[in-house]
């Protein structure tokens, strides 16, 4: 059951990543679905740790704060997706996922700059990096 739930959440994250890549938008229904399935996952595991769940949501909250401070250099949708994922992952895994996604984004940015395929002002859709990071977190 846990593997199926994590798989469904992964599919939703992938879909939101594609939506972010193509349209630079995140759907509210996707965010809510990820959060609800994360809550169901936590309950089904039977080890509901509210402190960890709140911490996982706070990771997204921090991104929302950064988004506000930087006038959406990181979009609000990125913060909301991270908050929704925090429900199912908890603090530790969600923070790890965010760090991995930032490293993947930075690596691609560096490659694009080196090969002159992008400039300093190029914007990359962050949610697109959450799916590979989610896979890495799930397999470790």
N, C-alpha and C positions, 0 to 999 in steps of 0.2 A: 504494500500500500504506500509506503514512504517513497519508494523509487518512482511509482506512478505519479504521485503528487509532485515530487521534485521535477519529473519529466514534463508535466503539464506547466508548471511554473517556468521551466526553461523555454518551452514553446512560446509562452506569453512574452517572456523577455526578448526572445528572438524576434517575434512579431513587432514588438514596440521598437526594437533596434532598427528593423527594416523601415518602419513608419518614420522614425527619427531621421534616418538616412535619406529617405526619398522626399519627405515633406517638411522636415524640421518641426514636427509636432508629435506630441504624446497624447494618447487617448485617456480620458478620465476612466472609462470603463476598463481599460487595461490595467491602470494603476489600482483600481478597486479590486479587480479580479486577482491580481498578484497578492494584495494584502489579505483578502479573504481566504485564498488558498493557503497562504502562509500561516494564517491562524488555524485553519483546519489541520495543516501539517503539524503544527505545534501541539494541538490537542490530541491528534492521533498518535504521536510519539509518546505522549503521556508524561513528558518531562517539562511541562510548561514552566519556564523561569521568567516571570514578569520583568525582573530587573534586566535580564538580557534582551528581552523583546523591546522594552523601552529604550535600552541602549542602542539596539539596532535601528529603531525609528529615529533616534537622536543623530545617528550618522547622516541620515537623509536631511534631518533638520539643520545640521551644520552646513550641508551643501546649499540648502535653501538660504541660509544666512549669507554664505559666500556669494550666492547669486544676487542677493539684494545689495550687498556691499559693492560688488563689481559691476553693477548695472547689467546683469545677466550675461557676463562672460561665460559662466556656467549657467545653463538655463534652469528655470524653475522646474521644468519637467524632469530633469536629471535628479534634482533633489527629491521630488515626489516619488519617482521610481525607486530611488535608494531607500526612502522611508518605508515604502510598501514592501520592499524586499527584506528590510530589517525585521518585519513581523515574523517571517518564516525562518530567517537565518540567525537572528540574534545579533548582539553587538560584535562579538569576535569575528564570526564568519562574514558579516556584512562589511566590517571595516577592512578585513583582508580582501574581500571582493573589490571594494572601492580602490584599494591600493593597487591591486593587480590591473584593474581597468585603467587607472591613471598611467601605470607603467606601459601598458600596451598602446595607449593613446600617444604617450610621449615618444615611444619607439617609432610608431608610424609617422608622427610629426617630424621627427629627426630624419627619417628616410626620405620623406617628401621634400624636406628642405635641402638635403644633400643632393638629391637628383633634380632639384629645381622644378618640382611639380607643384609646389605650393609656396606661398610667401608667409611673412610674419602675421599677416591679417587673416589667413585662411582659417575657417571655422570647421572643426570636425564634430560630428554628432556623437557625443559621449555615450549615449545609451547603446550604440552599436558595439561598444567595447565591453558592455556588461555581460553579454551572452558568453563569449569565450572565457571571461573571468569567472562566471557562474559555473561553467563546466569544470574549470580548474579547482574551484573551491569544493565542488561536489565530489570530485574524485580523490581529494586529499583527506 
